Amino acid sequence: MYDYTGWIVRANAGRDRDGIFCVVGVDQEQVRLLLADGKRRKVSRPKRKKLGHVTCLTDSRHQFDHPAIQRLKQGEALSDKELRRALAAFRDQLEV
């Protein structure tokens, strides 16, 4: 499976529909993405969601350059506070 770590996605299904999340990894079976937003879903307990249940807002061609996201892509640990700030910056960028 492709490495989706660091991508920003919007949930299409479930109780978290329309929520914006960051992909923090892929599960062991490589079937589901591990999503976190730093508030409802912490980095320590990410939400597992199938790829078909999300819409990718960023991808390999349209990347969101934020220091926290870059650290996540390099495999470094990320705090919930840093993730919340990165997602807030992304939302601000969407509104412009």
C-alpha positions as CSV (number, residue, x, y, z in Angstrom):
1,M,0.0,0.0,0.0
2,Y,1.1,3.5,-0.7
3,D,2.4,5.7,2.1
4,Y,-0.3,8.2,3.0
5,T,1.4,9.5,6.1
6,G,1.1,13.3,6.3
7,W,-1.9,13.6,4.0
8,I,-4.8,15.8,5.0
9,V,-8.2,14.1,4.5
10,R,-11.9,14.7,5.0
11,A,-14.1,11.9,6.5
12,N,-17.1,11.0,4.2
13,A,-18.7,8.4,6.5
14,G,-19.5,7.7,10.1
15,R,-20.1,10.0,13.1
16,D,-17.0,12.1,12.2
17,R,-18.3,12.9,8.7
18,D,-16.9,16.2,7.3
19,G,-14.1,16.3,9.9
20,I,-10.6,17.1,8.7
21,F,-7.9,14.7,9.8
22,C,-4.3,14.0,9.2
23,V,-3.1,10.5,8.3
24,V,-0.6,9.5,10.9
25,G,0.0,6.0,9.6
26,V,-1.5,2.8,8.1
27,D,-2.7,-0.2,10.1
28,Q,-0.8,-3.5,10.1
29,E,-3.0,-5.1,7.5
30,Q,-2.5,-2.0,5.3
31,V,-6.2,-1.8,4.7
32,R,-7.1,1.2,6.8
33,L,-5.7,4.6,7.4
34,L,-4.9,5.8,10.9
35,L,-6.4,9.3,11.3
36,A,-6.0,11.9,14.1
37,D,-7.0,15.5,14.6
38,G,-5.4,16.1,18.0
39,K,-8.7,16.9,19.7
40,R,-11.3,14.2,19.4
41,R,-8.9,11.7,18.0
42,K,-5.4,11.9,19.6
43,V,-2.2,10.8,17.9
44,S,-1.9,8.1,20.6
45,R,-5.3,6.6,19.7
46,P,-6.0,7.3,16.0
47,K,-9.2,6.5,14.2
48,R,-9.0,3.6,11.7
49,K,-10.8,4.3,8.5
50,K,-10.9,2.7,5.1
51,L,-9.5,4.7,2.2
52,G,-12.8,4.7,0.4
53,H,-14.4,6.5,3.4
54,V,-12.2,9.6,3.1
55,T,-11.6,12.3,0.5
56,C,-7.9,13.3,0.1
57,L,-7.5,17.1,0.4
58,T,-3.7,16.8,-0.2
59,D,-1.7,14.2,-2.1
60,S,1.8,13.7,-3.5
61,R,1.2,16.5,-6.0
62,H,-0.7,19.0,-3.8
63,Q,1.1,18.9,-0.5
64,F,0.6,21.1,2.6
65,D,3.9,22.4,3.8
66,H,3.8,22.8,7.5
67,P,6.8,22.0,9.8
68,A,4.7,19.5,11.9
69,I,3.5,17.7,8.8
70,Q,7.0,17.4,7.5
71,R,8.2,16.0,10.8
72,L,5.4,13.4,10.7
73,K,6.4,12.4,7.2
74,Q,10.0,11.9,8.4
75,G,8.8,9.5,11.1
76,E,9.3,11.8,14.1
77,A,6.8,11.9,17.0
78,L,4.2,14.6,16.9
79,S,2.2,16.0,19.8
80,D,-1.6,16.6,19.6
81,K,-1.0,20.4,20.1
82,E,1.3,20.5,17.0
83,L,-1.2,18.5,15.0
84,R,-4.1,20.8,16.0
85,R,-2.1,23.9,14.9
86,A,-1.1,22.3,11.6
87,L,-4.8,21.4,10.8
88,A,-5.9,24.9,11.9
89,A,-3.4,26.4,9.5
90,F,-4.7,24.1,6.7
91,R,-8.3,25.2,7.4
92,D,-7.2,28.9,7.2
93,Q,-5.6,28.2,3.9
94,L,-8.8,26.6,2.6
95,E,-10.9,29.6,3.6
96,V,-8.7,32.0,1.6
